[in-house]
Amino acid sequence: MKDIDQIRRENLISESVKLGGDSELARALGGVDKNQIYQWLRAPAGPQRRNMRKTTARAVEKKLGLEQGWLDKDHSADSGQVEPAAIPMFTPERRATDNVIALQLAVESLAAALLRKSRGSAGVFSADLDVLCDKKKFSKDHALLGRLFGIAAEVQSIEAEEARDQRRAGLAGNTKP
């Protein structure tokens, strides 16, 4: 039989999946630190794992719009709850997930192409995105934003390497035989 901590963990994982992931769950809970979410949901059994107190469970339910005590009930057997990987193709849930992934890939591809087109634009893009994230209080670790920062860093690295190669070529051309 499952204990209360396991039931709360499974139910909160289910809510995380419905919301689109742990980052979205953290946002829905009013900006709970992602490390706290990890400790509640994903940390292996041991000193890193944190169980949720009753008062915390009630507060989480309230913020997520769940009825009081919902996190304490085992919903896996009576609700037909399925794991995300078991969601059949062409359901609205699957289509929504696929659309988000497709949009992320398109944005990443577009960002990479545009940033490579104009030297120095990756640095400006990163700085602007950084300011916008701070201004909107949006996590820079969000899946798509993190990838966009990564693309900008890759482009900056490529530009730096190209500049080094050009300097070396210029120095090699200036040497006397």
BELSUL-V637588 format. One record per residue. N is the residue number from 0. RES is the residue in one letter. SS is DSSP state (H for helix, E for strand, - for the rest). OMEGA is omega in radians with two decimals (999 if undefined). D_LAST is the distance of its C-alpha to the last C-alpha in Angstrom with 2 decimals. Layout:
n = {N:N}
res = {RES:RES}
ss = {SS:SS}
omega = {OMEGA:OMEGA}
d_last = {D_LAST:D_LAST}
This chain:
n = {0:1:2:3:4:5:6:7:8:9:10:11:12:13:14:15:16:17:18:19:20:21:22:23:24:25:26:27:28:29:30:31:32:33:34:35:36:37:38:39:40:41:42:43:44:45:46:47:48:49:50:51:52:53:54:55:56:57:58:59:60:61:62:63:64:65:66:67:68:69:70:71:72:73:74:75:76:77:78:79:80:81:82:83:84:85:86:87:88:89:90:91:92:93:94:95:96:97:98:99:100:101:102:103:104:105:106:107:108:109:110:111:112:113:114:115:116:117:118:119:120:121:122:123:124:125:126:127:128:129:130:131:132:133:134:135:136:137:138:139:140:141:142:143:144:145:146:147:148:149:150:151:152:153:154:155:156:157:158:159:160:161:162:163:164:165:166:167:168:169:170:171:172:173:174:175:176}
res = {M:K:D:I:D:Q:I:R:R:E:N:L:I:S:E:S:V:K:L:G:G:D:S:E:L:A:R:A:L:G:G:V:D:K:N:Q:I:Y:Q:W:L:R:A:P:A:G:P:Q:R:R:N:M:R:K:T:T:A:R:A:V:E:K:K:L:G:L:E:Q:G:W:L:D:K:D:H:S:A:D:S:G:Q:V:E:P:A:A:I:P:M:F:T:P:E:R:R:A:T:D:N:V:I:A:L:Q:L:A:V:E:S:L:A:A:A:L:L:R:K:S:R:G:S:A:G:V:F:S:A:D:L:D:V:L:C:D:K:K:K:F:S:K:D:H:A:L:L:G:R:L:F:G:I:A:A:E:V:Q:S:I:E:A:E:E:A:R:D:Q:R:R:A:G:L:A:G:N:T:K:P}
ss = {-:-:-:H:H:H:H:H:H:H:H:H:H:H:H:H:H:H:H:-:-:H:H:H:H:H:H:H:-:-:-:-:-:H:H:H:H:H:H:H:H:-:-:-:-:-:-:-:-:-:-:-:-:H:H:H:H:H:H:H:H:H:H:H:-:-:-:-:-:H:H:H:-:-:-:-:-:-:-:-:-:-:-:H:H:H:-:-:-:-:-:H:H:H:H:H:H:H:H:H:H:H:H:H:H:H:H:H:H:H:H:H:H:H:H:H:H:-:-:-:H:H:H:H:H:H:H:H:H:H:H:H:H:H:H:H:-:-:-:-:-:-:H:H:H:H:H:H:H:H:H:H:H:H:H:H:H:H:H:H:H:H:H:H:H:H:H:H:H:H:H:H:H:H:-:-:-}
omega = {-3.12:3.04:-3.05:-3.13:3.11:3.12:3.13:-3.13:-3.13:3.14:3.14:3.04:3.10:3.11:3.11:3.13:-3.14:-3.10:3.12:3.07:-3.06:3.12:3.13:3.07:3.13:3.13:3.13:3.13:3.06:3.07:3.05:-3.11:-3.11:3.08:3.08:3.11:3.12:-3.12:3.12:-2.93:-2.88:-3.06:3.08:3.12:-3.11:-3.03:-3.14:-3.08:3.09:3.06:-3.10:3.08:-3.12:-3.13:3.10:3.12:3.14:3.14:3.11:3.12:-3.12:-3.11:-3.14:3.13:3.12:3.10:-3.12:3.14:-3.10:-3.11:-3.08:-3.11:3.11:-3.10:-3.03:-3.08:-2.99:-3.06:-3.10:-3.12:-3.14:3.07:-3.09:-3.11:-3.09:3.11:-3.09:3.12:3.00:2.97:3.10:3.14:-3.12:3.14:3.13:3.12:3.13:3.13:3.12:3.14:3.13:3.11:3.11:3.14:3.13:3.14:3.12:-3.13:3.12:3.13:-3.14:-3.13:-3.12:-3.11:3.12:-3.06:-3.05:-3.11:3.11:-3.09:-3.12:3.12:3.12:3.12:-3.14:-3.13:3.13:3.14:3.10:3.13:3.14:3.12:3.12:-3.10:-3.10:-3.11:-3.11:-3.07:3.07:3.13:3.08:-3.02:-3.08:3.14:3.10:3.12:3.12:3.05:3.12:3.10:3.12:3.12:3.10:-3.14:3.10:3.12:3.10:3.12:3.13:3.13:3.10:3.12:3.09:3.14:3.12:3.10:3.13:3.13:3.13:3.10:-3.14:3.13:-3.11:-3.11:3.13:3.14:999}
d_last = {82.48:79.75:79.84:79.61:75.96:74.93:76.99:75.48:71.96:72.58:74.21:71.41:68.81:70.88:70.80:67.05:66.60:68.95:67.02:63.63:62.30:62.29:60.44:63.12:65.81:64.40:64.47:68.03:69.07:67.98:64.49:65.27:62.13:60.39:60.45:64.23:64.40:62.31:64.64:67.69:66.51:63.58:63.27:64.30:67.55:67.01:66.21:64.00:66.71:69.07:72.46:73.89:76.94:79.96:79.49:75.86:76.91:79.48:76.96:74.48:77.26:78.22:74.68:74.27:77.72:79.15:82.74:83.46:83.21:81.11:78.32:80.93:82.27:80.83:80.09:78.32:81.51:83.67:81.22:79.38:76.15:73.17:69.68:66.99:65.62:69.14:69.51:70.06:67.89:68.86:70.81:70.32:68.72:66.22:65.51:64.90:62.48:60.64:60.47:58.97:56.32:55.55:55.29:52.95:50.65:50.72:49.96:47.09:45.59:46.08:44.59:41.47:41.02:41.65:39.43:36.45:37.03:36.25:33.49:35.17:38.62:38.90:38.94:41.52:43.56:43.65:44.70:47.37:48.70:48.85:50.91:53.20:53.84:54.78:56.91:58.79:58.92:57.39:55.64:51.87:52.45:54.47:53.25:51.91:50.63:48.87:47.16:46.16:44.66:42.80:41.46:40.29:38.54:36.84:35.63:34.38:32.49:30.91:29.99:28.43:26.38:25.23:24.32:22.25:20.44:19.81:18.50:16.11:14.94:14.65:12.69:10.21:9.93:9.55:6.54:3.79:0.00}
